[in-house]
Every structure is written in C-alpha cells, then in structure tokens.
C-alpha cells in the first residue's frame, strides 16, 4: 500500500481494528499485572527489612526479580506501543545495537562505586563506624 | 523459477525506496529518543554509582509512605503505584489516538488525545503533591549533638540511621527552646489537651516531650535529595513537554490541519515521545521506589 505522504515508503497499514484492539487490551493487562507483581515484591522486601535479621540474599534475589520484570515491561512498551517490533530489521538494529553500550555502562560504574566504598571502609575506620547501618535494628 | 524467489525479497537498497521504510521525521524521532535514553541512563547510572559507594542508603519504603488525605498513615508504595498506573493508562489512550489517526478518524483522535492530556496532567499533579510533601515534611534528626526538624531537600536528608533513645535524651539538653516548642506540639496536633506550650518553662517543655514517639534519625546521605529531585524533575519536565506537544496536536487536529494534509503522521511522532516518557518512568520507578 502506498504511504499517504512519501512515495518511497511502502506503508504497511496496521492490522484490522478487531486484532489491534485485542493486542492493545492484552498488552495493557500484561503491563498492569507485571506492575502489580512488582508492587507485591516491593512490599515483601519492605517486610523482610522490618524483621529482626533481614536475609540479605533473599532481598537481593527479590530486587533482581523486579529488575527483570521491569525489562519485560520496557520490551512490551517499545515493541507493541511504539511499534518498533513492526519495523524492518535493519532499522531496529540501528536503535538496539547502540543501546548495548548500557551493558558495560551499568556494570562498570556500579563496580566502581562498590570498589570506592570498599576502599574507604578499609582505610577510614571512622567513616565505616559512623555510617554502617546498625545491626539487628529494624529499618523502621 | 529464480525470479519468483527474488521477487519475494524486497531490495531496500537499490534506490527508489526508503531503506528503513520510514519517513524522515519518524526516523529522527527514534534517534532523538535513543539519545535521550542515554541521558536518562547516565543520570540513573550515576545515582547507582553513588548509592553503591555508600554504607547506608535510605529505605524507599520509609521515605515514600504518604498518601494525600491519609495523614501520617504508613502506606509504602501506595501513591507511586497510582502515579504508575496513571502513566500506563495515558500511554494506552495515546496508542488509541495514533490508531484513530491511521484510520483518518478525526473524532477518535480528538477524544483519545484529550484523555492522554488529562492523564499527563494528573501525573504532574501527583508529582507536585509528592515534592511538596517531601520538602515541607517535618522530621526530627540528630545533628551536631542536638535535635533539629528538617524536610527532604537538596541540602538535607532526614532519613539516616535510627538513633537510640539514650542518645536522644542527651541531645534534648542541647536543643534550642524553639525546636523544643515545635517538638512538643508535633505529637499533639489534635489540640484536645489545650495546653499552652508557650507558657511552659524550659524544664516543663523537656518533660512534655515523648522521646519514643519522635523516631529520631541521623542525617542521611545528602546526594539522595539531589538525585531524587534532579531525576524525577527531569522526567517531570519531559512529561510537561509531552503534555504541551499533545495539546498542540489536539489544536491542530481540531483545526483540521491533518485532515487537509491527508494523514495524521504527526500524531504518531508525538505518540512515540509520549510512550518514551512512560518508558523512562518504568525505570525511575524501579530505581527510586522499588529497589
């Protein structure tokens, strides 16, 4: 089908109304469900924090789960709502490949922050004592 | 035989066609959004670096536990989930506006754009309330051996470590008379006791303060305020520009600009921007409120 404004673009008209509405409705429900699951996990983390001796590993696992769920949400927003999934492959790659920089970006900088903390705790005992969270005290 | 096979494969790069099968404006909107993703990404990663470099960081469930009209009730995550749903729903109405545009359905575009604008304005209203609540909040902190009452600002963070009661008792002796007056009034906002605190002597004031009710904390990391207000503010500014863009789109639609042009492609570009704002919020929500 011809694009209404540019003759060099072959316009793919989007699917018929019924299929489209179904897709939008399903995606909306999916995004809402993921958000609710995230909130439930957030409240779980809050309650673990309040406990006598919070299980750090369990908290870390829950936080990792929330991160994965957020990435899933981002994928659905971009591919369905923004229709990136319907574009041709070359175009998708020009957007997605540069974003791969984030893999290094996040890893390197968080590693750096952590390393700074460890060095400071090793060489500045006063800093460590005055900032370490008190053990077996509730967070609230 | 061979021709039928080659006909299936469109040759995008031999001229006469747009290689990405996309008009210029939409492609450039995508590249703008990609660069904007790096800007937001850099802010959030910087926040992550500072957070990982600290021994103590405030628990978001303690910081963000208020709800409009609920007074001092402890409701972690409640208000921010309302904000998140408002933005998701306004993203959905934008999808419907873009779809109505594809069908050259002017009435549909107007209807869904109005809903999207309402959603964006509602989100901004929520954010204004949240900021106001944080900045004007009254929290008791122990600093320099005396008690002080501060809100969450760029310069002060009242969500440090909890202070044991014996230290609070000691700090009370050094606390100024004005602060003591404020402290004694904080717990009794109901005013049923009808005690004139101004008439009390310094010693009587000290006795009237219930240390256990104060929840005194140390000052927390200062960077928290800068990052929170900086990043949510930058996102809020994107929402604000998105609302303005959507209002412009609404006016142009109503004036029949797109009808005369024969297509509603501008709505599609505004839609891309609006979805991006929603996408960024998903990550701000993750970094500040959930983990």
Boltz contact constraints between the chains, C-beta under 6 A:
constraints:
  - contact:
      token1: [A, 4]
      token2: [B, 262]
      max_distance: 6.0
  - contact:
      token1: [A, 4]
      token2: [B, 263]
      max_distance: 6.0
  - contact:
      token1: [A, 5]
      token2: [B, 263]
      max_distance: 6.0
  - contact:
      token1: [A, 6]
      token2: [B, 23]
      max_distance: 6.0
  - contact:
      token1: [A, 8]
      token2: [B, 17]
      max_distance: 6.0
  - contact:
      token1: [A, 8]
      token2: [B, 18]
      max_distance: 6.0
  - contact:
      token1: [A, 9]
      token2: [B, 18]
      max_distance: 6.0
  - contact:
      token1: [A, 9]
      token2: [B, 21]
      max_distance: 6.0
  - contact:
      token1: [A, 9]
      token2: [B, 23]
      max_distance: 6.0
  - contact:
      token1: [A, 14]
      token2: [B, 102]
      max_distance: 6.0
  - contact:
      token1: [A, 24]
      token2: [B, 95]
      max_distance: 6.0
  - contact:
      token1: [A, 28]
      token2: [B, 92]
      max_distance: 6.0
  - contact:
      token1: [A, 31]
      token2: [B, 88]
      max_distance: 6.0
  - contact:
      token1: [A, 35]
      token2: [B, 84]
      max_distance: 6.0
  - contact:
      token1: [A, 39]
      token2: [B, 77]
      max_distance: 6.0
  - contact:
      token1: [A, 39]
      token2: [B, 81]
      max_distance: 6.0
  - contact:
      token1: [A, 42]
      token2: [B, 77]
      max_distance: 6.0
  - contact:
      token1: [A, 42]
      token2: [B, 290]
      max_distance: 6.0
  - contact:
      token1: [A, 46]
      token2: [B, 61]
      max_distance: 6.0
  - contact:
      token1: [A, 46]
      token2: [B, 76]
      max_distance: 6.0
  - contact:
      token1: [A, 49]
      token2: [B, 59]
      max_distance: 6.0
  - contact:
      token1: [A, 63]
      token2: [B, 291]
      max_distance: 6.0
  - contact:
      token1: [A, 66]
      token2: [B, 290]
      max_distance: 6.0
  - contact:
      token1: [A, 70]
      token2: [B, 282]
      max_distance: 6.0
  - contact:
      token1: [A, 70]
      token2: [B, 286]
      max_distance: 6.0
  - contact:
      token1: [A, 73]
      token2: [B, 282]
      max_distance: 6.0
  - contact:
      token1: [A, 74]
      token2: [B, 279]
      max_distance: 6.0
  - contact:
      token1: [A, 74]
      token2: [B, 282]
      max_distance: 6.0
  - contact:
      token1: [A, 77]
      token2: [B, 275]
      max_distance: 6.0
  - contact:
      token1: [A, 77]
      token2: [B, 279]
      max_distance: 6.0
  - contact:
      token1: [A, 81]
      token2: [B, 91]
      max_distance: 6.0
  - contact:
      token1: [A, 81]
      token2: [B, 95]
      max_distance: 6.0
  - contact:
      token1: [A, 81]
      token2: [B, 275]
      max_distance: 6.0
  - contact:
      token1: [A, 82]
      token2: [B, 272]
      max_distance: 6.0
  - contact:
      token1: [A, 82]
      token2: [B, 275]
      max_distance: 6.0
  - contact:
      token1: [A, 88]
      token2: [B, 21]
      max_distance: 6.0
  - contact:
      token1: [A, 91]
      token2: [B, 20]
      max_distance: 6.0
  - contact:
      token1: [A, 95]
      token2: [B, 30]
      max_distance: 6.0
  - contact:
      token1: [A, 95]
      token2: [B, 34]
      max_distance: 6.0
  - contact:
      token1: [A, 102]
      token2: [B, 41]
      max_distance: 6.0
  - contact:
      token1: [A, 105]
      token2: [B, 45]
      max_distance: 6.0
  - contact:
      token1: [A, 106]
      token2: [B, 45]
      max_distance: 6.0
  - contact:
      token1: [A, 109]
      token2: [B, 45]
      max_distance: 6.0
  - contact:
      token1: [A, 109]
      token2: [B, 49]
      max_distance: 6.0
  - contact:
      token1: [A, 110]
      token2: [B, 48]
      max_distance: 6.0
  - contact:
      token1: [A, 110]
      token2: [B, 52]
      max_distance: 6.0
  - contact:
      token1: [A, 113]
      token2: [B, 49]
      max_distance: 6.0
  - contact:
      token1: [A, 113]
      token2: [B, 52]
      max_distance: 6.0
  - contact:
      token1: [A, 113]
      token2: [B, 53]
      max_distance: 6.0
  - contact:
      token1: [A, 114]
      token2: [B, 52]
      max_distance: 6.0
  - contact:
      token1: [A, 116]
      token2: [B, 53]
      max_distance: 6.0
  - contact:
      token1: [A, 117]
      token2: [B, 53]
      max_distance: 6.0
  - contact:
      token1: [A, 131]
      token2: [B, 55]
      max_distance: 6.0
  - contact:
      token1: [A, 131]
      token2: [B, 56]
      max_distance: 6.0
  - contact:
      token1: [A, 132]
      token2: [B, 55]
      max_distance: 6.0
  - contact:
      token1: [A, 133]
      token2: [B, 56]
      max_distance: 6.0
  - contact:
      token1: [A, 134]
      token2: [B, 161]
      max_distance: 6.0
  - contact:
      token1: [A, 139]
      token2: [B, 59]
      max_distance: 6.0
